[in-house]
Amino acid sequence: MNVLEQKMKSKKKILKFYKETIFKLKKKINLDKQILEIVSLNELFNYFGTDKGTEVTNQYQKTSSKTDQKLIGHGYAEFYEKHLKIYKNDKINILEIGTWKGASVAAFYHYFKRAIIFCIDKNFKFQFKSKRVNFFNCDTENSNDINNLKEYLKKKN
């Protein structure tokens, strides 16, 4: 490895350490303290603003306005609910790869009342915390991150 490659690698490590530190210090929404009366997965997706629902606020809009721009979501809720409702009250493990800010995770948390949820994302944007939610920062293109993920999941059993 030449000097330039070593410098780049060091910069990446420092940047990741900085982002991870800020992420840990940032206040998160505690899902364990939320009480919602919403029972449908689509309503939960829409409530938390994930594009898996039928109608969501555009999280990518550049300017805020009094009337947030609405988008038609993917509508995955109907498929998920049809095929997964039998597990709604079971103690299951869920893995979501690519959690972004965690809107889908929050919806799954409230829908699957006994699920343990594992979240993987390469960004440090995740906004939630819970005893049942485990976030892990992982760039799936980085073999070190993949190995660290394997060890993390082994520890979590």
C-alpha positions in Angstrom: 0.0 0.0 0.0 1.5 3.4 -1.0 1.4 6.5 1.1 -1.6 8.0 -0.7 -3.6 4.9 -0.1 -2.7 4.9 3.5 -3.7 8.5 3.9 -7.1 7.8 2.2 -7.7 4.8 4.4 -6.8 6.9 7.5 -9.2 9.7 6.4 -12.0 7.2 5.9 -11.5 5.8 9.4 -11.4 9.2 11.0 -14.6 10.3 9.1 -16.4 7.1 10.1 -15.4 7.5 13.8 -16.6 11.1 13.6 -20.0 10.1 12.1 -20.4 7.3 14.5 -19.7 9.5 17.5 -22.2 12.2 16.3 -24.7 9.4 15.7 -24.4 8.0 19.2 -24.8 11.5 20.8 -27.8 12.5 18.7 -31.1 12.2 20.4 -33.3 9.4 19.1 -37.1 8.7 19.2 -37.8 6.0 21.8 -40.2 3.6 20.2 -40.7 1.8 23.6 -42.4 5.0 24.9 -44.8 5.4 21.9 -48.4 4.3 22.2 -50.2 4.2 18.9 -53.7 3.0 18.1 -52.9 2.3 14.5 -53.3 -1.3 13.5 -52.9 -1.5 9.8 -49.4 -1.8 8.4 -50.2 0.7 5.6 -51.4 3.3 8.1 -48.2 2.7 10.1 -46.1 3.1 7.0 -47.9 6.4 6.1 -47.7 7.6 9.7 -43.9 7.2 9.9 -43.4 8.4 6.3 -41.9 5.4 4.6 -42.4 5.0 0.9 -43.7 1.4 1.5 -47.1 3.0 2.3 -49.6 4.4 -0.1 -49.1 8.1 0.5 -46.1 9.8 2.0 -44.5 13.2 2.4 -41.6 13.7 0.0 -38.6 13.4 2.3 -36.3 14.6 -0.5 -38.1 17.9 -1.2 -35.6 20.8 -1.0 -37.7 23.4 0.7 -40.3 23.1 3.4 -43.7 24.5 2.9 -47.0 24.6 4.7 -48.3 22.0 2.3 -45.7 19.2 2.1 -45.4 17.6 -1.2 -47.2 14.2 -1.2 -46.0 11.2 -3.1 -47.7 8.0 -4.0 -45.8 5.3 -2.2 -44.9 1.8 -3.4 -47.9 0.2 -1.6 -46.0 -2.8 -0.3 -48.1 -2.8 2.9 -50.9 -4.8 1.2 -48.5 -7.5 0.2 -46.6 -7.5 3.5 -49.8 -7.6 5.6 -51.4 -10.4 3.4 -48.3 -12.6 3.8 -47.0 -11.7 7.2 -50.0 -11.0 9.4 -49.8 -14.6 10.7 -46.6 -13.6 12.4 -48.0 -10.4 13.9 -48.0 -11.7 17.5 -45.1 -14.1 17.2 -41.7 -13.6 18.6 -39.7 -13.3 15.3 -36.6 -11.7 14.1 -36.7 -9.2 11.2 -33.8 -7.9 9.2 -34.1 -4.8 7.2 -31.1 -3.9 4.9 -31.1 -0.3 4.0 -33.0 1.4 6.8 -32.2 5.0 6.0 -33.8 7.0 8.8 -35.8 4.0 10.1 -39.4 4.8 9.2 -40.1 1.2 8.1 -38.4 -0.2 11.2 -40.7 2.0 13.4 -43.8 0.8 11.5 -42.6 -2.9 11.8 -41.9 -2.3 15.5 -45.5 -1.3 16.1 -47.1 -3.9 13.9 -45.0 -6.9 15.1 -45.4 -6.4 18.8 -42.9 -9.1 19.9 -40.4 -8.9 17.0 -36.7 -8.3 17.4 -35.6 -6.0 14.6 -32.1 -5.8 13.1 -31.3 -2.8 10.9 -28.3 -2.4 8.6 -27.4 0.7 6.8 -24.2 2.4 5.6 -25.4 5.8 6.6 -25.8 7.2 10.2 -29.3 8.6 9.7 -31.2 6.2 11.9 -33.6 8.1 14.2 -35.0 5.5 16.6 -34.1 3.5 19.6 -35.8 0.6 21.4 -35.0 -2.5 23.4 -36.2 -4.5 20.4 -34.4 -2.6 17.7 -30.7 -3.2 16.8 -29.0 -0.8 14.4 -25.7 -1.8 12.8 -23.7 0.5 10.5 -22.5 -1.6 7.6 -21.3 -0.9 4.0 -22.0 -4.2 2.3 -19.3 -3.4 -0.2 -16.7 -3.3 2.6 -15.4 -6.8 3.6 -14.4 -5.5 7.1 -17.9 -4.2 7.7 -19.3 -7.6 6.6 -17.0 -9.5 9.0 -17.9 -7.1 11.8 -21.6 -7.6 11.0 -21.1 -11.4 11.3 -19.5 -11.0 14.7 -22.2 -8.6 15.8 -24.9 -11.1 14.8 -23.1 -14.0 16.5 -23.1 -12.0 19.8 -26.7 -11.2 19.4 -27.4 -14.9 18.8 
